Amino acid sequence: MDGVRGGGEAGLSGPRRVRIALVALSSTVLFIFAAGCAVRPAIILLPDAPAGRLAIFVDGREALVYQYAASLDLPHYWPMRSPSGKNLLVQKTEPYPHHRAFLFADAVRPEGEREGSLYNALYSGVKTEEAPAGAENAPPAYGPPFRDRIRHKGFTRLETAGRSAVVEADLVWETDGSRPILDERRRLVVHDLRRGEYVLDITWILTAAHGEVHFVSDDVHYARPYLRLDPAFSGDRGGKIVSDTGAAGEKATTMRPARWIDYSNTVEGISEGIAVFQWPDGREHRWLTREYGTFGPRRPDELSGKPLILKKGESISQRVGVLVHRGDVRGGRVRERYERYIAGAWEK
């Protein structure tokens, strides 16, 4: 699923119109009454266009929220809840406030133009305040308008069926306020695994629809997706990073190839974690891992940290799975579930 190819329409199915399978009348629980009995659907989609957010409920509880407000530098997912209800991610942290919980971004340069780092889009905004008195070393805050940004254009599909839901959306990567650089199509499939566990299957396609684009990200600072964990789950507080090879910890896993990596910890007496699965594409993917709580896979190795050019009309895509599980890497049956994922057990 990864790689460069012509055209930007492949990889996402469904009609262009938005389909809302369930309309939520409550921000907490939606019931369907059938034959005199209340039946709660496994997954509920709660769109809130004025607030720029889409809440996804799994088995009656908020599991994930897609944040896409016009005031943001880039859309992202936050919060993402563990099976016990803890928030696994941090939306904004110091000293890296541009880390947006669960994001997709990169550094790009249109042919003959300046570089636009969408990964650092926050700093292209207006400085809204300086460090408060007594905290002179704290970084300033930034707000809209952003010179560089990723903008959510709209949903093309919102649908639930059984224990799954599909969310498809169009986005655009922009520089200089409103100049389009790349078109993005993103497909998110959510699968309820019961007992608070769930799998996300995400495919995104970037298309150079507006002209030639150079990807200029280095081989250190980006991942696709880029996850920033809540400090409580980080390696700095006892969290464990484990790859499919059995390697453990940042030093043994960062910039090393892997099919999947799991990050778990015991917080308030409960062991839980997140695993990210790289969809097998026949090529090697190295990973970014940090003990302070960041991890994610890169592009295929031959396209990572090296010159990459998309001619007008060409696309690059990637697909990953994200498993939110109980227990550690063994208790969460990460290896077994990876095999089920690549076998198509949860395709929609």
C-alpha contacts under 8 A as a table, 3 or more apart, distances in Angstrom:
res1	aa1	res2	aa2	distance
1	M	279	W	7.30
1	M	280	P	7.85
1	M	281	D	5.93
1	M	317	S	6.39
1	M	318	Q	5.64
1	M	319	R	6.11
2	D	281	D	6.32
2	D	299	R	7.59
2	D	300	P	7.28
2	D	316	I	6.71
2	D	317	S	4.80
2	D	318	Q	4.27
2	D	319	R	6.75
3	G	300	P	7.55
3	G	315	S	7.83
3	G	316	I	5.16
3	G	317	S	5.72
3	G	318	Q	7.15
4	V	310	L	7.62
4	V	314	E	6.66
4	V	315	S	5.26
4	V	316	I	4.33
4	V	317	S	6.94
5	R	314	E	5.44
5	R	315	S	5.12
5	R	316	I	6.39
6	G	313	G	5.95
6	G	314	E	4.12
6	G	315	S	5.76
7	G	10	A	7.11
7	G	207	T	7.25
7	G	313	G	5.41
7	G	314	E	5.46
7	G	315	S	6.18
8	G	205	I	7.03
8	G	206	L	7.28
8	G	207	T	5.33
8	G	209	A	7.86
8	G	313	G	6.97
8	G	314	E	6.93
8	G	315	S	5.75
9	E	12	L	6.92
11	G	203	T	7.79
11	G	205	I	7.66
12	L	168	E	7.88
12	L	185	R	7.57
12	L	186	R	7.78
12	L	187	R	6.63
14	G	157	R	7.04
15	P	18	V	7.71
15	P	156	T	7.30
15	P	157	R	7.40
16	R	156	T	5.23
16	R	157	R	7.23
17	R	156	T	5.45
17	R	157	R	6.73
18	V	155	F	6.19
18	V	156	T	4.58
18	V	157	R	4.58
18	V	158	L	6.25
19	R	156	T	7.45
19	R	157	R	5.24
19	R	158	L	5.19
19	R	159	E	6.04
20	I	23	V	6.78
20	I	157	R	7.37
20	I	158	L	5.07
20	I	159	E	5.53
21	A	158	L	6.79
21	A	159	E	4.81
21	A	160	T	5.62
21	A	161	A	7.91
22	L	44	I	6.99
22	L	45	L	7.00
22	L	159	E	7.42
22	L	160	T	7.00
23	V	45	L	7.81
23	V	46	L	7.41
24	A	27	S	7.18
24	A	29	V	7.91
24	A	30	L	5.82
24	A	44	I	7.55
24	A	45	L	7.38
24	A	46	L	5.93
25	L	30	L	6.62
26	S	29	V	5.85
26	S	30	L	6.15
27	S	46	L	7.32
28	T	60	G	7.28
28	T	61	R	7.28
28	T	62	E	7.87
29	V	40	R	7.90
29	V	60	G	5.83
29	V	61	R	7.80
30	L	40	R	6.56
30	L	41	P	7.64
30	L	44	I	7.46
30	L	60	G	7.94
31	F	38	A	6.03
31	F	39	V	5.88
31	F	40	R	4.94
31	F	41	P	7.20
32	I	38	A	5.85
32	I	39	V	5.33
32	I	40	R	6.21
32	I	41	P	7.46
33	F	36	G	6.19
33	F	37	C	5.56
33	F	38	A	4.67
33	F	39	V	6.13
34	A	37	C	5.38
34	A	38	A	6.52
34	A	39	V	7.09
40	R	59	D	7.77
40	R	60	G	7.39
41	P	44	I	6.69
41	P	59	D	7.23
41	P	60	G	7.93
41	P	162	G	7.36
41	P	163	R	7.69
42	A	58	V	5.85
42	A	59	D	4.82
42	A	60	G	7.17
42	A	162	G	6.69
42	A	163	R	5.13
42	A	164	S	7.50
42	A	192	D	6.80
43	I	56	I	6.99
43	I	57	F	5.45
43	I	58	V	4.65
43	I	59	D	6.11
43	I	60	G	7.41
43	I	160	T	6.78
43	I	162	G	7.92
43	I	163	R	6.25
43	I	164	S	6.47
43	I	165	A	6.54
43	I	192	D	7.15
44	I	56	I	5.79
44	I	57	F	4.92
44	I	58	V	6.66
44	I	60	G	7.68
44	I	160	T	7.23
44	I	165	A	7.93
45	L	54	L	6.87
45	L	55	A	5.99
45	L	56	I	4.88
45	L	57	F	6.48
45	L	158	L	7.57
45	L	159	E	7.97
45	L	160	T	7.68
45	L	165	A	7.93
46	L	54	L	5.62
46	L	55	A	5.01
46	L	56	I	6.33
46	L	57	F	7.85
47	P	53	R	6.24
47	P	54	L	4.32
47	P	55	A	6.32
48	D	51	A	5.58
48	D	52	G	5.99
48	D	53	R	5.39
48	D	54	L	5.98
49	A	52	G	4.82
49	A	53	R	6.44
49	A	54	L	7.87
51	A	69	A	6.28
52	G	67	Q	6.13
52	G	68	Y	4.94
52	G	69	A	3.93
52	G	70	A	7.04
53	R	65	V	6.60
53	R	66	Y	5.50
53	R	67	Q	4.61
53	R	68	Y	5.73
53	R	69	A	6.67
54	L	65	V	5.52
54	L	66	Y	5.03
54	L	67	Q	6.71
55	A	62	E	6.80
55	A	63	A	7.78
55	A	64	L	6.07
55	A	65	V	4.32
55	A	66	Y	6.42
56	I	62	E	5.92
56	I	63	A	5.86
56	I	64	L	5.20
56	I	65	V	5.91
57	F	60	G	5.73
57	F	61	R	5.01
57	F	62	E	4.20
57	F	63	A	5.32
57	F	64	L	7.05
58	V	61	R	5.45
58	V	62	E	6.30
58	V	63	A	5.83
58	V	192	D	6.30
58	V	196	G	7.18
58	V	198	Y	7.81
59	D	192	D	7.42
59	D	194	R	7.22
59	D	196	G	7.09
62	E	65	V	7.78
62	E	81	R	7.11
63	A	79	P	7.59
63	A	80	M	5.58
63	A	81	R	4.81
63	A	82	S	7.43
63	A	85	G	7.86
64	L	77	Y	6.74
64	L	78	W	6.42
64	L	79	P	5.70
64	L	80	M	4.47
64	L	81	R	6.37
65	V	77	Y	5.51
65	V	78	W	5.30
65	V	79	P	5.76
65	V	80	M	6.82
66	Y	75	P	7.27
66	Y	76	H	5.95
66	Y	77	Y	4.52
66	Y	78	W	6.43
67	Q	75	P	5.48
67	Q	76	H	5.36
67	Q	77	Y	5.81
67	Q	78	W	6.75
68	Y	72	L	6.84
68	Y	74	L	7.17
68	Y	75	P	4.53
68	Y	76	H	6.85
68	Y	151	R	7.55
68	Y	152	H	5.98
69	A	72	L	5.64
69	A	75	P	7.43
69	A	152	H	7.97
70	A	151	R	7.23
70	A	152	H	7.84
71	S	143	G	7.50
71	S	144	P	5.79
71	S	145	P	7.43
72	L	75	P	6.76
72	L	143	G	7.82
72	L	144	P	7.13
73	D	121	A	5.78
73	D	122	L	5.49
73	D	125	G	7.79
73	D	144	P	7.42
73	D	146	F	6.30
73	D	148	D	7.50
73	D	149	R	5.02
73	D	150	I	6.44
73	D	151	R	7.83
74	L	118	L	7.78
74	L	121	A	7.37
74	L	149	R	5.73
74	L	150	I	4.67
74	L	151	R	6.36
75	P	103	L	7.15
75	P	150	I	6.74
75	P	151	R	6.97
75	P	152	H	6.78
76	H	100	R	6.29
76	H	101	A	6.83
76	H	102	F	5.56
76	H	103	L	4.89
76	H	104	F	7.51
77	Y	80	M	6.99
77	Y	100	R	7.85
77	Y	101	A	6.40
77	Y	102	F	5.12
77	Y	103	L	6.77
78	W	89	L	6.73
78	W	90	V	7.56
78	W	91	Q	6.31
78	W	101	A	6.01
78	W	102	F	6.88
79	P	87	N	5.83
79	P	88	L	7.22
79	P	89	L	6.20
79	P	90	V	7.63
79	P	91	Q	7.53
79	P	101	A	7.75
80	M	87	N	5.59
80	M	88	L	5.69
80	M	89	L	6.23
81	R	84	S	7.66
81	R	85	G	5.16
81	R	86	K	5.30
81	R	87	N	4.62
81	R	88	L	5.79
82	S	85	G	5.02
82	S	86	K	5.17
82	S	87	N	6.32
82	S	88	L	6.19
82	S	196	G	7.17
82	S	197	E	7.49
82	S	272	E	6.78
82	S	273	G	7.31
82	S	324	V	6.40
82	S	325	H	7.12
82	S	326	R	7.82
83	P	86	K	7.50
83	P	195	R	6.81
83	P	196	G	4.03
83	P	197	E	5.52
83	P	272	E	7.46
83	P	324	V	7.40
83	P	325	H	6.67
83	P	326	R	6.39
84	S	196	G	7.00
84	S	270	I	7.89
87	N	90	V	7.77
87	N	230	D	7.10
88	L	229	L	5.66
88	L	230	D	5.37
88	L	233	F	7.04
88	L	273	G	8.00
89	L	101	A	5.31
89	L	102	F	7.49
89	L	227	L	7.54
89	L	228	R	5.83
89	L	229	L	4.17
89	L	230	D	4.40
90	V	93	T	6.68
90	V	100	R	7.39
90	V	101	A	5.18
90	V	228	R	6.21
90	V	229	L	5.70
90	V	230	D	4.63
90	V	231	P	7.58
91	Q	99	H	7.10
91	Q	100	R	5.06
91	Q	101	A	4.61
91	Q	228	R	7.93
92	K	96	Y	7.62
92	K	97	P	4.98
92	K	98	H	6.93
92	K	99	H	6.16
92	K	100	R	6.01
92	K	101	A	7.14
93	T	96	Y	5.68
93	T	97	P	4.80
93	T	98	H	7.85
93	T	99	H	6.93
94	E	97	P	5.35
95	P	138	A	7.93
95	P	139	P	7.42
96	Y	99	H	5.86
97	P	100	R	7.51
97	P	122	L	7.92
98	H	119	Y	7.27
98	H	120	N	5.93
98	H	121	A	7.37
98	H	122	L	5.67
98	H	123	Y	7.66
99	H	103	L	7.93
99	H	228	R	6.64
100	R	103	L	5.93
100	R	227	L	7.91
100	R	228	R	7.13
101	A	226	Y	7.72
101	A	227	L	5.64
101	A	228	R	4.84
101	A	229	L	6.84
102	F	225	P	6.73
102	F	226	Y	5.67
102	F	227	L	4.51
102	F	228	R	6.39
103	L	224	R	7.67
103	L	225	P	5.73
103	L	226	Y	5.32
103	L	227	L	6.66
104	F	119	Y	7.93
104	F	223	A	7.79
104	F	224	R	5.70
104	F	225	P	5.15
104	F	226	Y	6.35
105	A	118	L	5.56
105	A	119	Y	4.91
105	A	222	Y	7.84
105	A	224	R	7.36
105	A	225	P	7.97
106	D	117	S	6.20
106	D	118	L	5.50
106	D	119	Y	5.17
106	D	215	F	7.44
106	D	217	S	6.31
106	D	222	Y	6.89
107	A	115	E	6.97
107	A	116	G	5.79
107	A	117	S	4.00
107	A	118	L	5.70
107	A	119	Y	6.38
107	A	215	F	5.97
107	A	216	V	5.48
107	A	217	S	4.98
108	V	115	E	5.69
108	V	116	G	5.40
108	V	117	S	6.18
108	V	118	L	7.64
108	V	213	V	6.62
108	V	214	H	5.53
108	V	215	F	4.46
108	V	216	V	5.50
108	V	217	S	7.22
109	R	112	G	7.88
109	R	113	E	6.26
109	R	114	R	5.83
109	R	115	E	4.26
109	R	116	G	5.92
109	R	213	V	5.69
109	R	214	H	4.98
109	R	215	F	6.39
109	R	216	V	6.93
110	P	113	E	5.31
110	P	114	R	7.05
110	P	115	E	7.27
110	P	181	I	6.80
110	P	211	G	7.11
110	P	212	E	5.97
110	P	213	V	4.43
110	P	214	H	6.06
111	E	211	G	7.45
111	E	212	E	5.52
111	E	213	V	5.79
111	E	214	H	6.80
115	E	216	V	7.84
116	G	121	A	7.96
116	G	148	D	6.38
116	G	175	T	6.26
117	S	120	N	5.29
117	S	121	A	6.07
117	S	148	D	7.34
118	L	121	A	4.54
118	L	148	D	6.25
118	L	149	R	5.94
118	L	150	I	6.95
118	L	173	W	7.72
119	Y	222	Y	7.71
120	N	123	Y	5.99
120	N	124	S	7.50
121	A	124	S	5.31
121	A	125	G	7.32
121	A	146	F	7.06
121	A	147	R	7.69
121	A	148	D	5.36
121	A	149	R	5.60
122	L	125	G	5.76
122	L	142	Y	6.52
122	L	143	G	7.47
122	L	146	F	7.11
122	L	149	R	7.98
123	Y	126	V	7.80
123	Y	142	Y	6.50
123	Y	146	F	7.95
124	S	146	F	5.25
124	S	147	R	5.20
124	S	148	D	5.96
125	G	142	Y	5.47
125	G	143	G	5.29
125	G	144	P	5.35
125	G	145	P	5.56
125	G	146	F	3.98
125	G	147	R	6.15
125	G	148	D	7.85
126	V	142	Y	5.29
126	V	143	G	5.25
126	V	144	P	5.97
126	V	145	P	6.39
126	V	146	F	6.88
127	K	130	E	7.65
127	K	140	P	6.69
127	K	141	A	5.81
127	K	142	Y	4.42
127	K	143	G	6.48
128	T	140	P	7.38
128	T	141	A	5.48
128	T	142	Y	5.14
128	T	143	G	6.06
129	E	140	P	5.70
129	E	141	A	5.41
129	E	142	Y	7.33
130	E	139	P	7.30
130	E	140	P	4.64
130	E	141	A	6.76
131	A	135	A	5.91
131	A	136	E	5.38
131	A	137	N	7.11
131	A	138	A	5.39
131	A	139	P	6.08
131	A	140	P	5.43
131	A	141	A	7.99
132	P	135	A	5.47
132	P	136	E	6.61
132	P	138	A	7.85
133	A	136	E	6.45
135	A	138	A	5.53
136	E	139	P	7.99
143	G	146	F	7.17
145	P	177	G	7.61
146	F	149	R	6.11
146	F	177	G	6.48
147	R	175	T	5.81
147	R	176	D	4.83
147	R	177	G	4.52
147	R	178	S	7.93
148	D	173	W	7.93
148	D	174	E	5.73
148	D	175	T	4.27
148	D	176	D	6.02
148	D	177	G	6.20
149	R	173	W	6.15
149	R	174	E	5.43
149	R	175	T	6.49
149	R	177	G	7.73
150	I	171	L	6.92
150	I	172	V	5.76
150	I	173	W	4.43
150	I	174	E	6.03
151	R	171	L	5.52
151	R	172	V	5.33
151	R	173	W	6.37
151	R	174	E	7.42
152	H	169	A	7.55
152	H	170	D	6.42
152	H	171	L	4.42
152	H	172	V	6.64
153	K	169	A	7.46
153	K	170	D	5.47
153	K	171	L	5.05
153	K	172	V	6.94
154	G	169	A	5.69
154	G	170	D	5.61
154	G	171	L	7.19
155	F	158	L	7.08
155	F	167	V	7.39
155	F	168	E	5.81
155	F	169	A	4.17
155	F	170	D	6.35
156	T	167	V	7.84
156	T	168	E	5.45
156	T	169	A	5.33
156	T	170	D	7.07
157	R	166	V	6.99
157	R	167	V	5.58
157	R	168	E	4.91
157	R	169	A	6.98
158	L	165	A	7.53
158	L	166	V	5.82
158	L	167	V	4.85
158	L	168	E	6.67
159	E	165	A	5.57
159	E	166	V	5.24
159	E	167	V	6.75
160	T	163	R	7.77
160	T	164	S	5.89
160	T	165	A	4.11
160	T	166	V	6.34
161	A	164	S	5.52
161	A	165	A	6.14
163	R	191	H	5.91
163	R	192	D	5.37
164	S	189	V	6.96
164	S	190	V	5.44
164	S	191	H	4.55
164	S	192	D	6.35
164	S	348	K	7.76
165	A	189	V	5.66
165	A	190	V	5.19
165	A	191	H	6.81
166	V	187	R	7.25
166	V	188	L	5.83
166	V	189	V	4.56
166	V	190	V	6.52
166	V	348	K	7.70
167	V	187	R	5.88
167	V	188	L	5.07
167	V	189	V	6.35
168	E	185	R	7.36
168	E	186	R	5.65
168	E	187	R	4.48
168	E	188	L	6.25
169	A	185	R	5.92
169	A	186	R	5.42
169	A	187	R	6.72
170	D	183	D	7.48
170	D	184	E	5.84
170	D	185	R	4.76
170	D	186	R	6.52
171	L	183	D	6.10
171	L	184	E	4.91
171	L	185	R	6.27
171	L	186	R	7.80
172	V	180	P	6.44
172	V	181	I	7.36
172	V	182	L	5.81
172	V	183	D	4.58
172	V	184	E	5.68
173	W	180	P	5.88
173	W	181	I	5.50
173	W	182	L	5.03
173	W	183	D	6.32
173	W	184	E	7.44
174	E	177	G	6.73
174	E	178	S	5.56
174	E	179	R	5.09
174	E	180	P	4.45
174	E	181	I	5.42
174	E	182	L	7.26
175	T	178	S	6.05
175	T	179	R	5.20
175	T	180	P	6.68
175	T	181	I	7.01
176	D	179	R	5.83
180	P	183	D	7.59
180	P	210	H	6.76
181	I	208	A	6.78
181	I	209	A	7.50
181	I	210	H	5.98
181	I	211	G	7.38
181	I	213	V	7.33
182	L	206	L	6.19
182	L	207	T	5.54
182	L	208	A	5.01
182	L	209	A	6.18
182	L	210	H	6.83
182	L	213	V	7.94
183	D	206	L	5.67
183	D	207	T	5.18
183	D	208	A	6.64
183	D	209	A	6.34
184	E	204	W	6.80
184	E	205	I	5.49
184	E	206	L	4.58
184	E	207	T	6.39
185	R	204	W	5.60
185	R	205	I	5.24
185	R	206	L	6.77
186	R	202	I	7.26
186	R	203	T	5.81
186	R	204	W	4.29
186	R	205	I	6.49
187	R	201	D	7.97
187	R	202	I	5.62
187	R	203	T	5.16
187	R	204	W	6.23
188	L	200	L	6.66
188	L	201	D	5.75
188	L	202	I	4.61
188	L	203	T	6.68
189	V	200	L	5.66
189	V	201	D	5.02
189	V	202	I	6.44
189	V	347	E	7.95
189	V	348	K	6.99
190	V	198	Y	7.07
190	V	199	V	5.87
190	V	200	L	4.74
190	V	201	D	6.53
191	H	198	Y	5.53
191	H	199	V	5.17
191	H	200	L	6.50
191	H	346	W	6.82
192	D	196	G	7.73
192	D	197	E	6.55
192	D	198	Y	4.68
192	D	199	V	6.78
193	L	196	G	7.19
193	L	197	E	5.14
193	L	198	Y	4.89
193	L	199	V	7.18
194	R	197	E	5.60
194	R	198	Y	7.12
196	G	325	H	7.82
197	E	323	L	7.64
197	E	324	V	5.55
197	E	325	H	5.07
197	E	326	R	6.87
198	Y	323	L	6.08
198	Y	324	V	5.52
198	Y	325	H	7.03
199	V	321	G	6.79
199	V	322	V	5.57
199	V	323	L	4.53
199	V	324	V	6.34
200	L	321	G	5.47
200	L	322	V	4.93
200	L	323	L	6.47
201	D	319	R	7.42
201	D	320	V	6.05
201	D	321	G	4.49
201	D	322	V	6.54
201	D	347	E	7.85
202	I	319	R	5.60
202	I	320	V	5.46
202	I	321	G	6.17
203	T	317	S	7.21
203	T	318	Q	5.84
203	T	319	R	4.34
203	T	320	V	6.67
204	W	317	S	5.63
204	W	318	Q	5.88
204	W	319	R	6.68
205	I	315	S	6.53
205	I	316	I	5.80
205	I	317	S	4.33
205	I	318	Q	6.90
206	L	315	S	5.38
206	L	316	I	5.36
206	L	317	S	6.22
207	T	310	L	7.95
207	T	312	K	7.96
207	T	313	G	6.29
207	T	314	E	5.73
207	T	315	S	4.21
207	T	316	I	6.64
208	A	211	G	5.78
208	A	212	E	6.20
208	A	213	V	6.28
208	A	310	L	6.20
208	A	311	K	6.62
208	A	312	K	5.04
208	A	313	G	5.28
208	A	314	E	5.73
208	A	315	S	6.35
209	A	312	K	5.73
209	A	313	G	5.09
209	A	314	E	7.57
210	H	312	K	6.45
210	H	313	G	7.77
211	G	311	K	6.79
211	G	312	K	4.50
211	G	313	G	7.52
212	E	309	I	7.11
212	E	310	L	5.67
212	E	311	K	4.48
212	E	312	K	4.78
213	V	309	I	5.76
213	V	310	L	5.25
213	V	311	K	6.61
213	V	312	K	7.57
214	H	307	P	7.32
214	H	308	L	5.83
214	H	309	I	4.49
214	H	310	L	6.43
215	F	307	P	6.70
215	F	308	L	5.29
215	F	309	I	6.24
216	V	305	G	7.45
216	V	306	K	7.60
216	V	307	P	6.61
216	V	308	L	7.33
217	S	221	H	7.66
217	S	222	Y	7.21
217	S	305	G	6.00
218	D	221	H	6.56
218	D	222	Y	7.58
218	D	304	S	7.71
218	D	305	G	4.54
218	D	306	K	7.40
219	D	222	Y	7.33
219	D	304	S	6.28
219	D	305	G	4.04
219	D	306	K	7.68
220	V	288	L	7.36
220	V	305	G	7.74
221	H	288	L	7.70
222	Y	226	Y	6.87
222	Y	288	L	7.32
222	Y	298	R	7.16
223	A	226	Y	4.85
223	A	287	W	7.24
223	A	288	L	6.31
223	A	295	F	7.33
223	A	296	G	5.05
223	A	297	P	5.21
223	A	298	R	4.76
223	A	299	R	7.64
224	R	296	G	6.08
224	R	297	P	5.62
224	R	298	R	5.60
224	R	299	R	7.10
224	R	318	Q	8.00
225	P	296	G	5.64
225	P	297	P	6.74
226	Y	294	T	7.17
226	Y	295	F	6.20
226	Y	296	G	5.17
226	Y	297	P	7.80
227	L	294	T	5.56
227	L	295	F	5.58
227	L	296	G	6.26
228	R	293	G	5.66
228	R	294	T	4.57
228	R	295	F	6.98
229	L	232	A	7.93
229	L	233	F	6.34
229	L	234	S	6.43
229	L	293	G	4.89
229	L	294	T	6.19
230	D	233	F	5.74
230	D	234	S	6.82
230	D	293	G	7.05
231	P	234	S	5.05
231	P	236	D	7.73
231	P	237	R	7.24
231	P	292	Y	6.99
231	P	293	G	6.49
232	A	237	R	6.26
232	A	265	N	7.99
232	A	267	V	6.72
233	F	237	R	6.73
233	F	238	G	7.49
233	F	239	G	5.48
233	F	263	Y	7.92
233	F	264	S	6.52
233	F	265	N	5.31
233	F	266	T	7.50
233	F	267	V	7.07
233	F	273	G	7.89
233	F	293	G	7.07
234	S	237	R	5.49
234	S	238	G	6.65
234	S	239	G	4.90
234	S	240	K	7.73
234	S	263	Y	7.95
234	S	264	S	7.96
234	S	265	N	7.37
234	S	291	E	6.04
234	S	292	Y	5.36
234	S	293	G	4.36
235	G	238	G	4.91
235	G	239	G	3.92
235	G	240	K	5.79
235	G	241	I	7.21
235	G	249	G	7.84
235	G	290	R	7.72
235	G	291	E	4.30
235	G	292	Y	5.87
235	G	293	G	6.32
236	D	239	G	6.84
236	D	291	E	5.55
236	D	292	Y	5.49
236	D	293	G	7.70
238	G	265	N	6.44
238	G	266	T	7.86
239	G	263	Y	6.71
239	G	264	S	5.42
239	G	265	N	4.26
239	G	266	T	7.34
239	G	291	E	7.90
240	K	248	A	7.12
240	K	249	G	6.56
240	K	262	D	7.78
240	K	263	Y	5.54
240	K	264	S	5.40
240	K	265	N	6.23
241	I	248	A	5.38
241	I	249	G	4.94
241	I	250	E	6.87
241	I	253	T	7.89
241	I	261	I	6.94
241	I	262	D	5.75
241	I	263	Y	4.68
241	I	264	S	6.95
241	I	289	T	7.94
241	I	291	E	7.89
242	V	246	G	6.23
242	V	247	A	5.74
242	V	248	A	4.47
242	V	249	G	6.57
242	V	253	T	7.68
242	V	261	I	5.64
242	V	262	D	5.25
242	V	263	Y	6.61
242	V	329	V	7.36
243	S	246	G	5.42
243	S	247	A	5.44
243	S	248	A	6.55
243	S	253	T	6.91
243	S	258	A	6.31
243	S	259	R	7.59
243	S	260	W	5.79
243	S	261	I	4.26
243	S	262	D	6.25
244	D	247	A	7.40
244	D	258	A	6.27
244	D	259	R	6.19
244	D	260	W	5.58
244	D	261	I	6.38
244	D	335	R	7.15
245	T	258	A	6.88
247	A	252	A	5.69
247	A	253	T	6.21
248	A	251	K	7.99
248	A	252	A	5.88
248	A	253	T	6.54
249	G	252	A	5.64
249	G	253	T	6.26
249	G	291	E	7.23
250	E	253	T	5.24
250	E	254	T	5.51
250	E	289	T	5.51
250	E	290	R	5.44
250	E	291	E	5.87
251	K	254	T	6.01
252	A	256	R	7.42
253	T	256	R	5.23
253	T	257	P	7.73
253	T	287	W	7.06
253	T	288	L	7.80
253	T	289	T	6.59
254	T	286	R	7.46
254	T	287	W	5.45
254	T	288	L	4.97
254	T	289	T	4.83
254	T	290	R	7.37
255	M	286	R	5.07
255	M	287	W	5.03
255	M	288	L	5.90
255	M	289	T	7.81
256	R	285	H	7.97
256	R	286	R	4.89
256	R	287	W	5.91
257	P	284	E	6.17
257	P	285	H	5.31
257	P	286	R	4.11
257	P	287	W	6.39
258	A	261	I	7.01
258	A	284	E	7.66
258	A	285	H	6.52
258	A	286	R	6.39
258	A	287	W	7.10
259	R	277	F	6.34
259	R	278	Q	5.48
259	R	279	W	7.73
259	R	280	P	7.50
259	R	285	H	7.58
260	W	275	A	6.90
260	W	276	V	5.60
260	W	277	F	4.53
260	W	278	Q	5.88
260	W	338	Y	7.71
261	I	275	A	5.61
261	I	276	V	5.65
261	I	277	F	6.98
262	D	273	G	7.12
262	D	274	I	5.75
262	D	275	A	4.02
262	D	276	V	6.46
262	D	329	V	6.25
262	D	334	V	7.58
263	Y	273	G	5.58
263	Y	274	I	5.41
263	Y	275	A	6.19
263	Y	329	V	7.73
264	S	271	S	7.10
264	S	272	E	5.58
264	S	273	G	3.83
264	S	274	I	6.26
264	S	327	G	7.62
264	S	328	D	5.53
264	S	329	V	7.05
265	N	271	S	5.55
265	N	272	E	5.93
265	N	273	G	6.34
265	N	328	D	6.92
266	T	269	G	5.79
266	T	270	I	5.09
266	T	271	S	3.96
266	T	272	E	6.40
267	V	270	I	5.32
267	V	271	S	6.36
267	V	272	E	7.87
270	I	327	G	7.62
271	S	326	R	6.36
271	S	327	G	4.52
271	S	328	D	6.13
272	E	324	V	7.82
272	E	325	H	5.86
272	E	326	R	4.48
272	E	327	G	4.59
272	E	328	D	5.97
272	E	332	G	7.84
273	G	324	V	6.04
273	G	325	H	5.53
273	G	326	R	6.51
273	G	327	G	6.79
273	G	328	D	6.34
273	G	329	V	7.69
273	G	332	G	7.86
274	I	322	V	6.88
274	I	323	L	5.59
274	I	324	V	4.73
274	I	325	H	6.28
275	A	322	V	5.69
275	A	323	L	5.02
275	A	324	V	6.67
275	A	325	H	7.93
275	A	334	V	6.99
276	V	296	G	7.08
276	V	320	V	6.85
276	V	321	G	5.67
276	V	322	V	4.55
276	V	323	L	6.37
277	F	320	V	5.41
277	F	321	G	4.68
277	F	322	V	6.13
277	F	323	L	7.84
277	F	338	Y	6.54
278	Q	285	H	7.92
278	Q	297	P	7.07
278	Q	319	R	6.79
278	Q	320	V	4.82
278	Q	321	G	6.58
279	W	318	Q	7.98
279	W	319	R	5.66
279	W	320	V	5.37
279	W	321	G	7.19
279	W	342	I	6.62
280	P	283	R	7.41
280	P	342	I	7.26
283	R	300	P	5.96
283	R	301	D	7.29
284	E	300	P	5.62
284	E	301	D	5.56
285	H	297	P	6.42
285	H	298	R	5.82
285	H	299	R	6.19
285	H	300	P	4.82
285	H	301	D	5.29
286	R	297	P	6.11
286	R	298	R	5.75
286	R	299	R	7.80
286	R	300	P	7.55
286	R	301	D	6.43
287	W	295	F	7.14
287	W	296	G	5.77
287	W	297	P	4.39
287	W	298	R	5.70
288	L	294	T	7.44
288	L	295	F	5.12
288	L	296	G	5.45
288	L	297	P	6.25
288	L	298	R	7.26
289	T	293	G	7.72
289	T	294	T	5.66
289	T	295	F	4.24
289	T	296	G	6.77
290	R	293	G	5.62
290	R	294	T	5.03
290	R	295	F	6.26
291	E	294	T	7.08
298	R	301	D	7.45
298	R	304	S	6.57
299	R	303	L	6.03
299	R	304	S	5.32
299	R	318	Q	7.55
300	P	303	L	5.42
300	P	304	S	6.14
301	D	304	S	5.09
302	E	306	K	7.26
303	L	306	K	5.84
303	L	307	P	7.31
303	L	308	L	6.29
310	L	313	G	7.78
310	L	314	E	5.55
310	L	315	S	6.79
310	L	316	I	7.89
311	K	314	E	5.49
321	G	341	Y	7.51
323	L	334	V	7.91
325	H	332	G	5.27
326	R	331	G	6.67
326	R	332	G	5.28
327	G	330	R	7.19
327	G	331	G	4.50
327	G	332	G	5.12
328	D	331	G	5.06
328	D	332	G	5.64
329	V	332	G	5.29
329	V	333	R	6.37
329	V	334	V	5.61
329	V	335	R	7.91
330	R	333	R	5.09
330	R	334	V	6.47
330	R	335	R	7.85
331	G	334	V	7.87
333	R	336	E	5.41
333	R	337	R	6.07
334	V	337	R	5.11
334	V	338	Y	6.02
335	R	338	Y	5.18
335	R	339	E	6.48
336	E	339	E	5.27
336	E	340	R	6.41
337	R	340	R	4.87
337	R	341	Y	6.02
338	Y	341	Y	4.94
338	Y	342	I	6.31
339	E	342	I	5.40
339	E	343	A	6.12
340	R	343	A	5.01
340	R	344	G	6.48
340	R	345	A	5.39
340	R	346	W	7.82
341	Y	344	G	5.34
341	Y	345	A	5.59
341	Y	346	W	6.30
341	Y	347	E	7.98
342	I	345	A	7.51
344	G	347	E	5.20
